[in-house]
Amino acid sequence: NNQFHKIEACYQEALAIRERLATAHPETYEAKVALTLNNLALLYSDTQRFDKAEEYYIHALDIYKHLPSAYIHDAAETLNNLAILYYIKQQFNKAEEYFLQAFKIYESLETIHPKAYEVDIADVLNNLAILYKDTQQFDKAEEHHLRALDIRERLTTNHPQAHEKDLAQTLHNLALVYS
């Protein structure tokens, strides 16, 4: 419904409650605090309050650093979101750094659970490729799009309705690199 002020109010209230609960039971609630911070940061990014988004993403990442490894996927998502924010702000070096950190996490998770993280890996590869195209690093852009394309073609073969849209987007992005 795009009622952003109501979304923010709900998330802020949830955050306050979860932070209070995390004081007494950090093992139960710190991950929920980090998730709420990430969601607030997404909201702030969507409403172009980029400094606030950055602050909340970084706060979420600080929490994820000391959580058990079960939350590493959530940390990777936050890293990817922060990288997108830096890309939007045209802070390309920071964007690349955080995309690469997310990519390394997804790759390590893939070694434990093959195929479970292919979508995430393809997404980050695509994000990196777009960054490289926009910074005129066309060889890297092509390489990353081709790697993402390989994954998306495999996924589309097994589940066309779920993945064709992303396959088409990657092909489109690769065409832009070639143009």
Salt bridges, closest charged atoms under 4 A:
GLU8 OE1 - ARG49 NH1 3.19
GLU27 OE2 - HIS25 ND1 3.90
GLU30 OE1 - HIS66 NE2 3.03
ASP51 OD1 - LYS89 NZ 3.52
GLU54 OE1 - LYS89 NZ 3.21
ASP62 OD1 - LYS65 NZ 3.72
GLU77 OE2 - HIS73 ND1 3.30
GLU107 OE2 - ARG147 NH2 3.79
GLU118 OE2 - ARG154 NH2 2.74
ASP120 OD2 - HIS73 NE2 3.00
ASP123 OD1 - ARG152 NH2 2.98
ASP134 OD1 - LYS133 NZ 2.87
ASP150 OD2 - ARG154 NH1 3.07
ASP166 OD2 - ARG152 NH1 3.85
ASP166 OD1 - LYS165 NZ 3.53
